[in-house]
Amino acid sequence: MHVLTVARHLLSGTIIGALLLYGFIFWVGSPSEWRLEREHEILKQRYKILNQRLDDALDVLDDIGERDDNLYRVILQGDPIGRENRNALVKNAQRYDSLMSLKDADLVLSVSQKMDVIERQLYLQSKSFDEVAELCKNQEDRLLHIPSIQPVKDKELKYMASGYGWRVDPIYNIRKFHAGMDFSAEKGTDVFATGDGRVIHSGWGESGYGLCIEIDHGYGYKTKYAHLSKVIARKGKMVKRGEKIGEVGSTGKSTGPHLHYEVSLRGVIQNPAHYYFMDLTPEQYELMLQKSENVGQVMD
């Protein structure tokens, strides 16, 4: 009888212990599950960090793509690749099906898609630079004619009065589109041709340009230099890049001595800040882009 009592207590204790252990594991989890959960949380945090770094990498690639499409290819008259084409996802929808059953599927899917976009962008950009290099080799004459330096030397500049875009007119005090870039400099400061070409206008210009010179560089490019105090290059003259063509003044509709400079391609006005690539280091070019965003009043 004593033995049966002991056995009964042992059995009861075993069952209760098993139930408690089962409950503990069910509600709290086993040590191996704790370890797996901790590893999963660490992995999730790493994925989040990777996701952020991929965003940063995409921003850099987008900036490179913008320069490629809107600067290098514009200058060399190549067709742009386009943001939509660069950022296109792989069109095989089933490619990501296996990821949808994973825990934190949205995060994993985001990382996978961004990796695919980066891989595509790197491939396209590599091919694009090969094409741009080929365009450069085959178009040495075009490069001589493309406007690519500042029309006034840096040491002669007082400051850049205003860049390209919508600005406040100094005379009428209304917002108007400023089709060029204004360089404030002393009267008589040398003005240089920014590319090889032929002078097609030299004298008084229309629309308040004052004394003005216009150069046809060929390949669809033209430049205009306005508000001069003196014109040196006469109509019909062939000029070389860096050759003096006139002097800064304040003729025409002007509020002070400065040079108004314009660039057009196939009749479409361009942002002149994109055409100083032979005259500036990358750091100076970045500074020039910042200056070109100047929203102050124009001088003409």
Secondary structure, 3 states (H helix, E strand, C coil): CHHHHHHHHHHHHHHHHHHHHHHHHHHCCCHHHHHHHHHHHHHHHHHHHHHHHHHHHHHHHHHHHHHHHHHHHHHCCCCCCCHHHHCCCCCCHHHHHHHCCCCCHHHHHHHHHHHHHHHHHHHHHHHHHHHHHHHHHHCHHHHHHCCCCCCCCHHHEEEEEECCEEEECCCCCCEEEECCEEEEECCCCEEECCCCEEEEEEEECCCCCCEEEEEEEECCEEEEEEEEEEECCCCCCEECCCCEEEEEECCCCCCCCEEEEEEEECCEEECHHHHCCCCCCHHHHHHHHHHHCCCCCCCC
